Amino acid sequence: MSRAPIALTCGEPSGIGPEVAAGAWSVLGGRMPFFLIGDPTHLPAGTPWKEISDPADALHVAASALPVLRHPFPVPAAPGEPAPENAPAVIEVITRAVQLVQEGRASALCTGPIHKKALQDGAGFAYPGHTEYLAALAGVHRVVMMLACETLRVVPTTIHIPLSEVPRRLTADLLRDTLRITHGGLIRDFGIHSPRIAVTGLNPHAGEGGAMGHEEAELIAPVIEALRAEGMAISGPHPADTMFHPQARARYDVAVAMYHDQALIPIKAIDFAGGVNVTLGLPFIRTSPDHGTAFDIAGQGVADPSSLVAALRMADAMARARALGGPA
């Protein structure tokens, strides 16, 4: 029996979301059915699309046209200029997609990029970002952001906070939860039965025995030791500057870093166009392209769909792994 198709939310229609959605369909077509939730009038002129009334219809439509589950927006989308009137509809699309995936009518959720300020200005959006809103819809207290490409997976323990705040916000509970959610996600959604986790230090040279900081010895190492005693294959804390060359990457399945740039700089240097944002810890699968709305190039026909294609493919692989209980 065929799995349900993947739901793709439109995101901010004044950005590159409509262009990359059309581009992703041109690459994937019927080989990996997905459907777009949004207003088809936002798609680039000439895009072959067909309205569907049920997600299951995408399985038959995708070979010849981009399946669209219509969600009308109040005003036209002007490239690069988000309209406040459209903000509520952007949020409604996300909510609708979550309901579909929770009902099993979509096998996974892939989200188009949103613009947080546009949502705050136009709809009073009260969440820091996409991920936090999805967690609230799912009733989940804590989730983990993972960035992944073919040769590297990284998880930042702290995310969108000033660097000066990291030492205060980095707690044993946060690190422990991050490692456990990451471990469980690799087993359930990536089919890795015994994940190997490498953990960075916070300070240069992982503190160098206390000469450059004490967080490694006082906070990070005890958490690692406790989880290792539970049976996790976990190592560290390692100096972050020696963890991302090819030989080092071969020794682990995921690197857990202490802050945003420590994790994201390596993966964006290795595969800028192909990186995928994955949310671990949700009761459903969620991926997203690792880029924003790109208002500066919206509507010009030059947006690269590679990251969205990678996100859809990863969502499909994760759905297969979750369904089979084994490697995708």
C-alpha contacts under 8 A as a table, 3 or more apart, distances in Angstrom:
res1	aa1	res2	aa2	distance
3	R	107	S	6.56
4	A	55	P	7.53
4	A	56	A	6.39
4	A	59	L	7.89
4	A	104	G	7.28
4	A	105	R	5.85
4	A	106	A	4.96
4	A	107	S	4.98
5	P	32	M	7.86
5	P	33	P	5.41
5	P	34	F	4.99
5	P	35	F	7.01
5	P	55	P	6.85
5	P	56	A	6.86
5	P	58	A	6.73
5	P	59	L	6.66
5	P	105	R	7.68
5	P	106	A	5.27
5	P	107	S	5.71
5	P	108	A	7.53
6	I	33	P	6.77
6	I	34	F	4.47
6	I	35	F	6.41
6	I	106	A	5.28
6	I	107	S	5.41
6	I	108	A	5.01
6	I	109	L	5.97
6	I	110	C	7.07
6	I	312	L	7.60
6	I	315	A	7.63
6	I	316	D	7.38
7	A	34	F	5.88
7	A	35	F	5.41
7	A	36	L	6.30
7	A	37	I	7.11
7	A	55	P	7.99
7	A	97	A	6.43
7	A	100	L	7.99
7	A	101	V	7.54
7	A	106	A	5.79
7	A	107	S	7.60
7	A	108	A	6.29
7	A	109	L	5.01
7	A	110	C	6.07
8	L	34	F	6.83
8	L	35	F	5.92
8	L	36	L	4.77
8	L	37	I	6.11
8	L	97	A	7.75
8	L	109	L	6.18
8	L	110	C	4.80
8	L	111	T	5.55
8	L	112	G	6.79
9	T	36	L	5.90
9	T	37	I	5.08
9	T	38	G	6.74
9	T	93	V	6.35
9	T	94	I	6.28
9	T	97	A	6.86
9	T	109	L	7.84
9	T	110	C	6.58
9	T	111	T	4.89
9	T	112	G	5.37
10	C	13	P	6.57
10	C	17	G	6.06
10	C	18	P	6.59
10	C	21	A	7.79
10	C	36	L	6.48
10	C	37	I	5.89
10	C	38	G	5.28
10	C	90	V	7.50
10	C	93	V	7.47
10	C	111	T	7.12
10	C	112	G	5.22
10	C	113	P	7.76
11	G	17	G	6.13
11	G	90	V	6.04
11	G	111	T	6.71
11	G	112	G	4.33
11	G	113	P	4.94
11	G	114	I	4.81
12	E	15	G	5.66
12	E	17	G	6.60
12	E	82	P	7.39
12	E	87	A	7.98
12	E	90	V	6.42
12	E	112	G	7.42
12	E	113	P	6.32
12	E	114	I	4.79
12	E	115	H	6.30
12	E	293	T	6.87
13	P	16	I	7.30
13	P	17	G	6.16
13	P	18	P	6.30
13	P	42	H	6.41
13	P	77	A	5.87
13	P	79	P	7.79
13	P	82	P	7.56
14	S	17	G	7.78
14	S	77	A	5.16
14	S	78	A	5.46
14	S	79	P	4.47
14	S	80	G	5.35
14	S	81	E	5.91
14	S	82	P	5.28
14	S	83	A	7.90
14	S	293	T	7.85
14	S	295	F	7.11
14	S	298	A	6.97
15	G	18	P	7.44
15	G	79	P	6.07
15	G	80	G	5.86
15	G	82	P	7.81
15	G	113	P	7.97
15	G	293	T	4.51
15	G	294	A	5.85
15	G	295	F	5.04
15	G	298	A	5.15
15	G	299	G	7.70
16	I	19	E	5.28
16	I	20	V	6.18
16	I	293	T	5.59
16	I	294	A	6.12
16	I	295	F	6.98
16	I	297	I	7.36
16	I	298	A	4.84
16	I	299	G	6.95
16	I	303	A	6.45
17	G	20	V	5.38
17	G	21	A	6.03
17	G	112	G	5.73
17	G	113	P	6.43
17	G	293	T	6.77
18	P	21	A	5.13
18	P	22	A	6.31
18	P	42	H	6.25
18	P	43	L	5.03
18	P	44	P	6.87
19	E	22	A	5.28
19	E	23	G	6.11
19	E	43	L	6.53
19	E	44	P	6.15
19	E	298	A	7.94
19	E	299	G	7.46
19	E	301	G	6.92
19	E	303	A	6.68
19	E	305	P	7.79
20	V	23	G	4.71
20	V	24	A	5.84
20	V	303	A	6.43
20	V	304	D	6.60
20	V	305	P	4.53
20	V	308	L	6.86
21	A	24	A	5.14
21	A	25	W	6.34
21	A	36	L	7.53
21	A	305	P	7.30
21	A	308	L	7.51
22	A	25	W	5.22
22	A	26	S	6.36
22	A	43	L	7.05
22	A	44	P	7.48
22	A	47	T	6.49
22	A	66	L	7.18
23	G	26	S	5.08
23	G	27	V	6.47
23	G	304	D	7.82
23	G	305	P	5.57
24	A	27	V	5.16
24	A	28	L	6.06
24	A	29	G	7.87
24	A	305	P	5.70
24	A	306	S	7.53
24	A	308	L	6.54
24	A	309	V	5.32
25	W	28	L	5.09
25	W	29	G	4.90
25	W	62	A	7.93
25	W	65	A	7.95
25	W	66	L	6.09
26	S	29	G	5.64
27	V	309	V	7.57
28	L	31	R	5.68
28	L	32	M	5.93
28	L	33	P	7.69
28	L	309	V	7.52
29	G	32	M	6.63
29	G	33	P	6.83
29	G	62	A	5.64
29	G	63	A	5.14
29	G	64	S	7.25
29	G	65	A	7.51
29	G	66	L	7.53
30	G	33	P	5.26
30	G	59	L	7.40
30	G	60	H	7.98
30	G	61	V	7.63
30	G	62	A	4.55
30	G	63	A	3.73
30	G	64	S	7.33
31	R	63	A	7.29
32	M	313	R	7.79
32	M	316	D	7.73
33	P	58	A	6.27
33	P	59	L	5.68
33	P	62	A	5.63
33	P	63	A	7.92
34	F	58	A	6.47
34	F	59	L	7.78
34	F	62	A	7.18
34	F	67	P	7.25
35	F	55	P	7.01
35	F	58	A	6.02
35	F	62	A	7.83
35	F	66	L	6.80
35	F	67	P	4.83
35	F	68	V	5.57
35	F	69	L	6.86
36	L	66	L	7.51
36	L	67	P	6.26
36	L	68	V	4.77
36	L	69	L	6.06
37	I	68	V	5.86
37	I	69	L	4.83
37	I	70	R	6.05
37	I	71	H	6.35
37	I	93	V	6.49
37	I	97	A	7.46
38	G	68	V	7.00
38	G	69	L	6.55
38	G	70	R	5.39
38	G	71	H	4.63
38	G	72	P	6.73
38	G	73	F	7.83
38	G	93	V	6.78
39	D	42	H	5.86
39	D	43	L	7.83
39	D	68	V	7.98
39	D	70	R	5.51
39	D	71	H	5.17
39	D	72	P	4.99
39	D	73	F	6.16
40	P	43	L	5.47
40	P	49	W	7.70
40	P	68	V	6.85
40	P	70	R	6.75
41	T	76	P	7.78
42	H	76	P	7.36
42	H	77	A	6.34
43	L	47	T	6.56
44	P	47	T	5.81
44	P	299	G	7.71
47	T	66	L	7.88
48	P	64	S	7.63
48	P	65	A	4.94
48	P	66	L	6.11
49	W	65	A	4.60
49	W	66	L	4.29
49	W	67	P	5.82
49	W	68	V	6.72
50	K	61	V	7.30
50	K	65	A	5.86
50	K	66	L	6.07
50	K	67	P	5.13
50	K	68	V	5.98
51	E	67	P	5.90
51	E	68	V	4.80
51	E	69	L	5.96
51	E	70	R	6.54
52	I	55	P	7.03
52	I	57	D	6.10
52	I	58	A	7.04
52	I	67	P	6.17
52	I	68	V	5.79
52	I	69	L	5.36
52	I	70	R	7.53
53	S	57	D	7.31
53	S	69	L	6.29
54	D	57	D	5.61
54	D	58	A	7.75
54	D	69	L	7.35
55	P	58	A	5.67
55	P	69	L	7.36
55	P	105	R	6.39
55	P	106	A	6.86
56	A	59	L	5.86
56	A	60	H	7.94
56	A	105	R	7.21
57	D	60	H	5.61
57	D	61	V	6.30
57	D	67	P	7.93
58	A	61	V	4.93
58	A	62	A	5.50
58	A	67	P	5.50
59	L	62	A	6.05
60	H	63	A	6.95
61	V	64	S	5.94
61	V	65	A	6.00
61	V	66	L	7.24
61	V	67	P	6.10
62	A	65	A	5.22
62	A	66	L	5.54
62	A	67	P	5.87
71	H	89	A	7.81
71	H	93	V	7.12
72	P	89	A	7.76
73	F	76	P	7.34
73	F	86	N	5.97
73	F	89	A	5.99
74	P	85	E	6.47
74	P	86	N	6.03
74	P	89	A	7.89
75	V	83	A	7.58
75	V	85	E	6.81
75	V	86	N	6.56
77	A	81	E	7.65
77	A	82	P	7.03
77	A	83	A	7.09
78	A	81	E	5.44
78	A	82	P	6.85
78	A	83	A	7.78
79	P	82	P	7.57
79	P	295	F	6.84
79	P	298	A	5.21
79	P	299	G	5.27
80	G	294	A	7.84
80	G	295	F	4.16
80	G	296	D	6.22
80	G	297	I	7.56
80	G	298	A	5.73
80	G	299	G	7.73
81	E	295	F	7.38
82	P	86	N	7.65
82	P	118	A	6.49
83	A	86	N	5.53
83	A	87	A	7.09
83	A	118	A	7.68
83	A	122	G	7.63
84	P	87	A	5.41
84	P	118	A	6.56
84	P	119	L	7.46
84	P	121	D	6.59
84	P	122	G	4.03
84	P	123	A	7.36
85	E	88	P	7.07
85	E	122	G	6.27
86	N	89	A	5.43
86	N	90	V	6.53
86	N	122	G	7.42
87	A	90	V	5.20
87	A	91	I	6.64
87	A	118	A	6.68
87	A	119	L	5.11
87	A	122	G	5.20
87	A	123	A	5.63
88	P	91	I	5.24
88	P	92	E	6.17
88	P	119	L	7.42
88	P	122	G	7.13
88	P	123	A	5.50
89	A	92	E	4.82
89	A	93	V	6.14
90	V	93	V	5.33
90	V	94	I	6.70
90	V	114	I	7.92
90	V	119	L	7.95
91	I	94	I	5.24
91	I	95	T	6.35
91	I	119	L	7.91
92	E	95	T	5.06
92	E	96	R	6.04
93	V	96	R	5.06
93	V	97	A	6.11
94	I	97	A	5.14
94	I	98	V	6.27
94	I	111	T	7.80
95	T	98	V	5.24
95	T	99	Q	6.38
95	T	137	L	7.50
96	R	99	Q	5.19
96	R	100	L	6.39
97	A	100	L	5.09
97	A	101	V	6.31
97	A	109	L	7.04
98	V	101	V	5.25
98	V	102	Q	6.02
98	V	109	L	7.29
98	V	134	L	7.71
98	V	137	L	7.57
99	Q	102	Q	5.10
99	Q	103	E	6.12
100	L	103	E	5.13
100	L	104	G	6.36
100	L	105	R	5.23
100	L	106	A	5.75
101	V	104	G	5.02
101	V	105	R	5.68
101	V	106	A	4.53
101	V	107	S	6.11
101	V	108	A	6.09
101	V	109	L	6.67
101	V	284	F	6.89
102	Q	105	R	7.59
102	Q	106	A	7.87
102	Q	284	F	6.85
103	E	106	A	7.61
104	G	107	S	6.23
106	A	109	L	7.25
107	S	285	I	7.68
107	S	316	D	7.86
107	S	319	A	6.22
108	A	284	F	6.59
108	A	285	I	4.87
108	A	286	R	6.14
108	A	315	A	6.09
108	A	316	D	7.27
108	A	319	A	6.52
109	L	284	F	7.60
109	L	285	I	5.92
109	L	286	R	4.71
109	L	287	T	6.46
109	L	315	A	7.33
110	C	286	R	5.58
110	C	287	T	4.80
110	C	288	S	5.28
110	C	311	A	6.92
110	C	312	L	6.47
110	C	315	A	7.07
111	T	286	R	7.44
111	T	287	T	6.56
111	T	288	S	5.04
111	T	289	P	7.61
112	G	288	S	6.48
112	G	289	P	7.12
113	P	288	S	7.56
113	P	289	P	7.41
113	P	291	H	7.05
113	P	292	G	5.28
113	P	293	T	5.48
114	I	130	H	7.48
114	I	292	G	7.01
114	I	293	T	6.35
115	H	118	A	5.41
115	H	119	L	6.46
115	H	292	G	7.54
115	H	293	T	6.55
116	K	119	L	5.13
116	K	120	Q	6.11
116	K	125	F	7.63
116	K	128	P	7.52
116	K	129	G	6.36
117	K	120	Q	4.93
117	K	121	D	5.97
118	A	121	D	5.17
118	A	122	G	5.88
119	L	122	G	5.17
119	L	123	A	5.32
119	L	124	G	6.47
119	L	125	F	5.37
120	Q	123	A	5.51
120	Q	124	G	4.30
120	Q	125	F	4.38
120	Q	126	A	6.93
121	D	124	G	5.92
121	D	125	F	7.72
122	G	125	F	7.92
127	Y	130	H	7.55
127	Y	132	E	6.12
127	Y	133	Y	5.94
128	P	132	E	6.49
128	P	133	Y	7.98
129	G	132	E	5.64
129	G	133	Y	6.54
130	H	133	Y	5.28
130	H	134	L	6.29
131	T	134	L	5.15
131	T	135	A	6.19
131	T	279	T	7.13
132	E	135	A	5.05
132	E	136	A	6.24
133	Y	136	A	5.07
133	Y	137	L	6.26
134	L	137	L	5.07
134	L	138	A	6.16
135	A	138	A	5.06
135	A	139	G	5.98
135	A	140	V	5.04
135	A	141	H	6.86
135	A	142	R	7.36
135	A	143	V	6.95
135	A	282	L	6.70
136	A	139	G	5.00
136	A	140	V	6.17
136	A	141	H	7.58
137	L	140	V	7.86
138	A	282	L	6.86
138	A	283	P	7.05
140	V	143	V	7.21
140	V	281	G	7.74
140	V	282	L	6.79
142	R	177	D	7.99
142	R	281	G	7.14
143	V	178	T	7.76
143	V	181	I	7.37
143	V	279	T	6.70
143	V	280	L	5.80
143	V	281	G	4.79
143	V	282	L	6.63
144	V	155	V	7.32
144	V	157	T	7.76
144	V	178	T	6.23
144	V	181	I	6.85
144	V	182	T	7.03
144	V	279	T	5.72
144	V	280	L	5.03
144	V	281	G	6.32
145	M	155	V	6.04
145	M	156	P	6.94
145	M	277	N	6.91
145	M	278	V	5.96
145	M	279	T	4.93
145	M	280	L	6.38
146	M	153	R	6.80
146	M	154	V	5.65
146	M	155	V	4.58
146	M	156	P	7.26
146	M	277	N	5.88
146	M	278	V	5.03
146	M	279	T	6.19
146	M	280	L	7.07
147	L	153	R	5.74
147	L	154	V	5.36
147	L	155	V	6.47
147	L	264	L	7.40
147	L	267	I	7.44
147	L	275	G	6.45
147	L	276	V	5.47
147	L	277	N	4.68
147	L	278	V	6.06
147	L	290	D	7.79
148	A	151	T	7.88
148	A	152	L	5.81
148	A	153	R	4.29
148	A	154	V	6.42
148	A	267	I	7.44
148	A	275	G	5.55
148	A	276	V	5.18
148	A	277	N	6.60
148	A	278	V	7.33
149	C	152	L	5.45
149	C	153	R	6.43
149	C	267	I	7.42
149	C	271	D	6.79
149	C	274	G	6.12
149	C	275	G	4.92
149	C	276	V	6.33
151	T	249	R	7.88
152	L	249	R	7.07
152	L	253	D	7.59
152	L	254	V	6.96
152	L	267	I	6.62
153	R	253	D	6.87
153	R	254	V	4.84
153	R	255	A	6.30
153	R	267	I	7.64
154	V	254	V	5.61
154	V	255	A	4.78
154	V	256	V	5.82
154	V	257	A	7.19
154	V	263	A	5.68
154	V	264	L	7.29
154	V	267	I	7.38
155	V	182	T	7.93
155	V	254	V	7.42
155	V	255	A	6.25
155	V	256	V	4.68
155	V	257	A	5.96
155	V	263	A	6.30
156	P	159	I	6.02
156	P	256	V	5.95
156	P	257	A	4.79
156	P	258	M	5.59
156	P	259	Y	5.10
156	P	260	H	5.30
156	P	262	Q	7.44
156	P	263	A	5.55
156	P	264	L	7.80
157	T	170	L	7.60
157	T	174	L	7.31
157	T	175	L	6.31
157	T	178	T	6.31
157	T	256	V	6.83
157	T	257	A	5.98
157	T	258	M	4.93
157	T	259	Y	5.80
157	T	260	H	7.65
158	T	161	I	7.23
158	T	166	V	6.81
158	T	169	R	7.39
158	T	170	L	6.78
158	T	258	M	6.06
158	T	259	Y	4.83
158	T	260	H	6.37
159	I	259	Y	5.92
159	I	260	H	4.92
160	H	260	H	6.78
161	I	165	E	6.51
161	I	166	V	7.11
162	P	165	E	5.37
162	P	166	V	6.91
163	L	166	V	5.33
163	L	259	Y	7.74
164	S	167	P	7.17
165	E	168	R	5.57
165	E	169	R	6.15
166	V	169	R	5.16
166	V	170	L	5.78
166	V	258	M	7.96
166	V	259	Y	6.91
167	P	170	L	5.33
168	R	171	T	7.38
170	L	174	L	6.58
170	L	175	L	7.03
170	L	258	M	7.54
171	T	174	L	5.21
171	T	175	L	6.21
171	T	219	L	7.39
172	A	175	L	5.17
172	A	176	R	5.92
172	A	219	L	6.07
172	A	220	I	7.19
172	A	223	V	6.52
173	D	176	R	5.11
173	D	177	D	6.05
174	L	177	D	5.24
174	L	178	T	6.05
175	L	178	T	5.06
175	L	179	L	6.17
175	L	220	I	7.71
175	L	223	V	7.44
176	R	179	L	5.26
176	R	180	R	6.19
176	R	223	V	6.27
176	R	227	L	7.90
177	D	180	R	5.14
177	D	181	I	6.01
178	T	181	I	5.31
178	T	182	T	6.03
179	L	182	T	5.09
179	L	183	H	6.01
179	L	256	V	7.50
180	R	183	H	5.05
180	R	184	G	6.15
181	I	184	G	5.17
181	I	185	G	5.99
181	I	280	L	6.63
181	I	281	G	5.85
182	T	185	G	5.09
182	T	186	L	6.24
182	T	280	L	6.66
182	T	281	G	7.90
183	H	186	L	5.45
183	H	187	I	6.54
183	H	195	P	6.36
183	H	197	I	7.73
183	H	232	M	7.96
184	G	187	I	5.22
184	G	188	R	6.11
185	G	188	R	5.17
185	G	189	D	5.47
185	G	190	F	7.09
185	G	280	L	5.76
185	G	281	G	6.83
186	L	189	D	5.58
186	L	190	F	4.85
186	L	191	G	6.46
186	L	192	I	5.63
186	L	193	H	7.72
186	L	195	P	6.51
187	I	190	F	5.81
187	I	191	G	5.05
187	I	192	I	4.77
187	I	193	H	5.15
187	I	194	S	7.13
187	I	195	P	6.98
188	R	191	G	5.91
188	R	192	I	7.71
188	R	321	A	6.91
188	R	322	R	5.64
188	R	325	G	6.74
188	R	326	G	7.79
189	D	285	I	7.94
189	D	318	M	4.77
189	D	319	A	7.03
189	D	321	A	5.47
189	D	322	R	5.21
190	F	317	A	7.59
190	F	318	M	5.74
190	F	321	A	5.85
190	F	322	R	7.69
190	F	326	G	7.80
190	F	327	P	6.29
190	F	328	A	6.49
191	G	321	A	5.50
191	G	322	R	7.62
191	G	325	G	6.76
191	G	326	G	4.53
191	G	327	P	3.79
191	G	328	A	6.10
192	I	195	P	5.65
192	I	326	G	7.52
192	I	327	P	6.47
193	H	326	G	7.77
194	S	232	M	7.67
194	S	233	A	7.06
195	P	232	M	7.69
195	P	233	A	6.50
195	P	252	Y	7.75
195	P	253	D	6.05
195	P	254	V	7.78
196	R	232	M	7.77
196	R	233	A	5.03
196	R	234	I	5.90
196	R	251	R	7.60
196	R	252	Y	4.83
196	R	253	D	5.12
196	R	254	V	6.73
197	I	233	A	6.24
197	I	234	I	4.64
197	I	235	S	6.38
197	I	252	Y	5.67
197	I	253	D	6.07
197	I	254	V	5.24
197	I	255	A	5.97
197	I	256	V	7.09
198	A	234	I	5.81
198	A	235	S	4.96
198	A	236	G	5.93
198	A	237	P	7.61
198	A	238	H	7.53
198	A	252	Y	6.03
198	A	253	D	7.90
198	A	254	V	6.42
198	A	255	A	4.87
198	A	256	V	6.20
199	V	234	I	7.42
199	V	235	S	6.12
199	V	236	G	4.92
199	V	237	P	5.17
199	V	238	H	6.18
199	V	255	A	5.82
199	V	256	V	4.83
199	V	257	A	6.05
200	T	206	A	7.19
200	T	236	G	6.26
200	T	237	P	4.84
200	T	238	H	4.63
200	T	239	P	5.89
200	T	240	A	5.26
200	T	243	M	7.74
200	T	255	A	7.37
200	T	256	V	6.37
200	T	257	A	5.10
200	T	258	M	6.70
201	G	204	P	7.59
201	G	205	H	7.56
201	G	206	A	4.40
201	G	207	G	7.15
201	G	215	E	7.93
201	G	216	E	5.85
201	G	220	I	7.29
201	G	236	G	7.37
201	G	237	P	4.71
201	G	238	H	5.45
201	G	239	P	5.71
201	G	240	A	6.45
201	G	257	A	7.36
201	G	258	M	6.97
202	L	206	A	6.21
202	L	207	G	7.40
202	L	215	E	6.88
202	L	216	E	6.80
202	L	257	A	7.84
202	L	258	M	5.77
202	L	259	Y	7.96
203	N	206	A	5.10
203	N	207	G	5.08
203	N	212	M	6.46
203	N	213	G	6.19
203	N	215	E	7.82
203	N	216	E	7.81
203	N	239	P	7.82
204	P	207	G	5.83
204	P	208	E	7.45
204	P	212	M	6.74
204	P	239	P	6.53
204	P	240	A	7.47
204	P	241	D	7.94
205	H	208	E	5.26
205	H	212	M	7.75
205	H	238	H	7.57
205	H	239	P	4.58
205	H	240	A	7.30
205	H	241	D	7.64
206	A	209	G	7.79
206	A	212	M	7.86
206	A	216	E	6.40
206	A	237	P	6.37
206	A	238	H	5.81
206	A	239	P	4.57
206	A	240	A	7.31
207	G	210	G	5.20
207	G	211	A	6.13
207	G	212	M	4.49
207	G	213	G	4.73
207	G	214	H	6.32
207	G	215	E	7.48
207	G	216	E	6.29
208	E	211	A	5.46
208	E	212	M	5.88
208	E	213	G	7.62
209	G	212	M	7.52
209	G	213	G	7.97
209	G	214	H	7.88
209	G	217	A	7.85
210	G	213	G	5.00
210	G	214	H	5.10
210	G	217	A	7.57
211	A	214	H	7.94
213	G	216	E	7.34
214	H	217	A	5.60
214	H	218	E	5.99
215	E	218	E	5.15
215	E	219	L	5.21
215	E	220	I	6.35
216	E	219	L	5.74
216	E	220	I	4.81
216	E	221	A	5.73
216	E	237	P	6.52
217	A	220	I	6.37
217	A	221	A	5.46
217	A	222	P	7.26
218	E	221	A	6.85
218	E	222	P	6.89
219	L	222	P	5.87
219	L	223	V	6.63
220	I	223	V	5.43
220	I	224	I	6.35
220	I	237	P	6.71
221	A	224	I	5.06
221	A	225	E	6.10
221	A	236	G	7.09
221	A	237	P	6.32
222	P	225	E	5.08
222	P	226	A	6.15
223	V	226	A	5.20
223	V	227	L	6.29
224	I	227	L	5.29
224	I	228	R	6.01
224	I	234	I	6.70
224	I	235	S	7.03
224	I	236	G	7.19
224	I	237	P	7.99
225	E	228	R	5.03
225	E	229	A	6.19
226	A	229	A	5.15
226	A	230	E	6.63
227	L	230	E	4.96
227	L	231	G	6.69
227	L	232	M	5.84
227	L	234	I	7.59
228	R	231	G	5.16
228	R	232	M	4.76
228	R	233	A	6.29
228	R	234	I	6.03
229	A	232	M	7.23
235	S	238	H	7.75
238	H	242	T	7.72
238	H	243	M	7.08
239	P	242	T	5.86
239	P	243	M	6.79
240	A	243	M	5.31
240	A	244	F	7.61
240	A	257	A	7.84
240	A	262	Q	7.26
241	D	244	F	7.13
242	T	245	H	6.73
242	T	248	A	7.34
243	M	248	A	5.45
243	M	249	R	6.73
244	F	248	A	5.92
244	F	249	R	5.68
244	F	266	P	6.71
245	H	248	A	5.47
245	H	249	R	6.22
246	P	249	R	5.14
246	P	250	A	6.39
247	Q	250	A	5.36
247	Q	251	R	7.22
248	A	251	R	5.59
248	A	252	Y	7.62
249	R	252	Y	5.83
249	R	253	D	7.71
250	A	253	D	7.79
252	Y	255	A	7.07
255	A	263	A	7.79
256	V	263	A	7.43
257	A	260	H	7.72
257	A	262	Q	6.12
257	A	263	A	5.48
258	M	262	Q	6.93
258	M	263	A	7.73
259	Y	262	Q	5.58
259	Y	263	A	6.70
260	H	263	A	5.61
260	H	264	L	6.10
261	D	264	L	4.96
261	D	265	I	5.42
262	Q	265	I	6.20
262	Q	266	P	7.48
263	A	266	P	6.27
263	A	267	I	7.15
264	L	267	I	5.43
264	L	268	K	6.04
265	I	268	K	5.30
265	I	269	A	6.03
266	P	269	A	5.14
266	P	270	I	6.18
267	I	270	I	5.04
267	I	271	D	5.97
267	I	272	F	7.04
267	I	275	G	7.15
268	K	271	D	5.29
268	K	272	F	4.28
268	K	273	A	7.89
268	K	275	G	7.04
269	A	272	F	6.01
271	D	274	G	5.40
271	D	275	G	6.01
272	F	275	G	5.99
273	A	290	D	7.94
273	A	304	D	7.90
273	A	306	S	5.99
273	A	307	S	5.43
274	G	290	D	7.92
274	G	306	S	5.91
274	G	307	S	4.65
274	G	310	A	5.98
275	G	289	P	6.92
275	G	290	D	5.62
275	G	307	S	5.95
275	G	310	A	7.24
275	G	311	A	7.86
276	V	287	T	6.72
276	V	288	S	5.95
276	V	289	P	5.11
276	V	290	D	5.16
276	V	307	S	6.39
276	V	308	L	7.77
276	V	310	A	6.53
276	V	311	A	5.27
276	V	314	M	7.84
277	N	287	T	5.52
277	N	288	S	4.98
277	N	289	P	5.96
277	N	290	D	5.44
277	N	311	A	7.41
278	V	286	R	5.99
278	V	287	T	4.48
278	V	288	S	6.49
279	T	282	L	6.87
279	T	285	I	7.47
279	T	286	R	5.68
279	T	287	T	6.46
280	L	285	I	7.83
280	L	286	R	7.87
282	L	285	I	6.89
282	L	286	R	7.80
285	I	315	A	6.75
285	I	318	M	7.19
285	I	319	A	7.09
286	R	315	A	6.89
287	T	311	A	5.65
287	T	312	L	7.32
287	T	314	M	7.41
287	T	315	A	6.03
288	S	308	L	6.85
288	S	311	A	5.53
288	S	312	L	7.93
289	P	307	S	4.88
289	P	308	L	4.74
289	P	310	A	7.47
289	P	311	A	5.56
290	D	307	S	6.38
291	H	294	A	7.79
291	H	307	S	7.68
293	T	298	A	7.85
294	A	297	I	5.89
294	A	298	A	6.25
295	F	298	A	5.03
297	I	300	Q	5.76
297	I	301	G	7.96
297	I	302	V	7.03
297	I	303	A	6.95
298	A	301	G	7.41
298	A	303	A	7.28
300	Q	303	A	7.56
304	D	307	S	7.56
305	P	308	L	5.36
305	P	309	V	6.11
306	S	309	V	5.08
306	S	310	A	6.14
307	S	310	A	5.01
307	S	311	A	6.08
308	L	311	A	4.85
308	L	312	L	6.12
309	V	312	L	5.22
309	V	313	R	6.15
310	A	313	R	5.09
310	A	314	M	6.02
311	A	314	M	5.10
311	A	315	A	6.09
312	L	315	A	5.05
312	L	316	D	6.22
313	R	316	D	5.08
313	R	317	A	6.23
314	M	317	A	5.01
314	M	318	M	6.05
315	A	318	M	5.09
315	A	319	A	6.11
316	D	319	A	5.08
316	D	320	R	6.29
317	A	320	R	5.11
317	A	321	A	6.21
317	A	328	A	5.40
318	M	321	A	5.00
318	M	322	R	6.06
318	M	328	A	6.71
319	A	322	R	5.14
319	A	323	A	6.03
320	R	323	A	5.10
320	R	324	L	5.99
320	R	328	A	5.59
321	A	324	L	5.26
321	A	325	G	5.58
321	A	326	G	5.31
321	A	327	P	5.43
321	A	328	A	4.49
322	R	325	G	5.21
322	R	326	G	7.20
324	L	327	P	7.71
324	L	328	A	7.91
